[in-house]
C-alpha cells in the first residue's frame, strides 16, 4: 500500500475526479519528494482517527 493512501491530506477531488494531496507543496519541495530526497513524505499525517482507541 502506498503511504499516501493512509494520509489525512490525501483527498478525492470531485472536479478533477481523482485523488490528490491537499498539502500543495511548493515546487522545490515537490521536486525533492519526486527525486527521492526524502525517505518518507515530510507532510505525512496518519489519517487513522481510531488508531489510539484500538490500542486500549
ZADO-1210 file (C-alpha; in nm, 4 decimals, padded with zeros to 6 digits):
<atoms>
<atom x="00.0000" y="00.0000" z="00.0000" code="UNK" pos="1"/>
<atom x="00.1214" y="00.3479" z="-00.0828" code="UNK" pos="2"/>
<atom x="00.1868" y="00.5768" z="00.2133" code="UNK" pos="3"/>
<atom x="-00.0343" y="00.8422" z="00.0530" code="UNK" pos="4"/>
<atom x="-00.3409" y="00.6190" z="00.0732" code="UNK" pos="5"/>
<atom x="-00.3405" y="00.6381" z="00.4552" code="UNK" pos="6"/>
<atom x="-00.2502" y="01.0080" z="00.4779" code="UNK" pos="7"/>
<atom x="-00.5036" y="01.2558" z="00.6159" code="UNK" pos="8"/>
<atom x="-00.4119" y="01.5024" z="00.3395" code="UNK" pos="9"/>
<atom x="-00.4936" y="01.2623" z="00.0541" code="UNK" pos="10"/>
<atom x="-00.8455" y="01.3535" z="-00.0592" code="UNK" pos="11"/>
<atom x="-01.0703" y="01.2887" z="-00.3549" code="UNK" pos="12"/>
<atom x="-01.1293" y="01.5931" z="-00.5754" code="UNK" pos="13"/>
<atom x="-01.4733" y="01.5834" z="-00.7383" code="UNK" pos="14"/>
<atom x="-01.3821" y="01.8379" z="-01.0054" code="UNK" pos="15"/>
<atom x="-01.0686" y="01.6544" z="-01.1197" code="UNK" pos="16"/>
<atom x="-01.2215" y="01.3130" z="-01.0430" code="UNK" pos="17"/>
<atom x="-00.9010" y="01.1806" z="-00.8878" code="UNK" pos="18"/>
<atom x="-00.7166" y="01.1574" z="-00.5570" code="UNK" pos="19"/>
<atom x="-00.4794" y="01.4461" z="-00.4750" code="UNK" pos="20"/>
<atom x="-00.2596" y="01.5668" z="-00.1904" code="UNK" pos="21"/>
<atom x="-00.4134" y="01.8816" z="-00.0441" code="UNK" pos="22"/>
<atom x="-00.0911" y="01.9917" z="00.1277" code="UNK" pos="23"/>
<atom x="00.0155" y="02.1516" z="-00.2025" code="UNK" pos="24"/>
<atom x="00.3959" y="02.1665" z="-00.1510" code="UNK" pos="25"/>
<atom x="00.5950" y="02.4334" z="-00.3314" code="UNK" pos="26"/>
<atom x="00.7869" y="02.3480" z="-00.6479" code="UNK" pos="27"/>
<atom x="01.1209" y="02.2809" z="-00.4743" code="UNK" pos="28"/>
<atom x="00.9680" y="02.0553" z="-00.2083" code="UNK" pos="29"/>
<atom x="00.7758" y="01.8627" z="-00.4731" code="UNK" pos="30"/>
<atom x="01.0925" y="01.8112" z="-00.6789" code="UNK" pos="31"/>
<atom x="01.2800" y="01.6768" z="-00.3737" code="UNK" pos="32"/>
<atom x="00.9921" y="01.4425" z="-00.2950" code="UNK" pos="33"/>
<atom x="00.9759" y="01.3050" z="-00.6508" code="UNK" pos="34"/>
<atom x="01.3560" y="01.2653" z="-00.6775" code="UNK" pos="35"/>
<atom x="01.3643" y="01.0523" z="-00.3644" code="UNK" pos="36"/>
<atom x="01.5427" y="01.3058" z="-00.1414" code="UNK" pos="37"/>
<atom x="01.3144" y="01.2069" z="00.1487" code="UNK" pos="38"/>
<atom x="01.2655" y="00.8525" z="00.2702" code="UNK" pos="39"/>
<atom x="00.9127" y="00.9473" z="00.3805" code="UNK" pos="40"/>
<atom x="00.6902" y="01.2374" z="00.2872" code="UNK" pos="41"/>
<atom x="00.7519" y="01.5271" z="00.5289" code="UNK" pos="42"/>
<atom x="00.3812" y="01.6158" z="00.5148" code="UNK" pos="43"/>
<atom x="00.2534" y="01.2682" z="00.6023" code="UNK" pos="44"/>
<atom x="-00.0078" y="01.2644" z="00.8785" code="UNK" pos="45"/>
<atom x="-00.1762" y="00.9381" z="00.9698" code="UNK" pos="46"/>
<atom x="-00.5425" y="00.9698" z="00.8815" code="UNK" pos="47"/>
<atom x="-00.6497" y="00.6846" z="01.1096" code="UNK" pos="48"/>
<atom x="-00.8503" y="00.8606" z="01.3823" code="UNK" pos="49"/>
<atom x="-00.9183" y="00.5364" z="01.5686" code="UNK" pos="50"/>
<atom x="-00.5597" y="00.4131" z="01.5910" code="UNK" pos="51"/>
<atom x="-00.5173" y="00.5091" z="01.9576" code="UNK" pos="52"/>
<atom x="-00.8554" y="00.3729" z="02.0670" code="UNK" pos="53"/>
<atom x="-00.7768" y="00.0280" z="01.9211" code="UNK" pos="54"/>
<atom x="-00.4716" y="00.0001" z="02.1473" code="UNK" pos="55"/>
<atom x="-00.6817" y="00.0369" z="02.4624" code="UNK" pos="56"/>
</atoms>
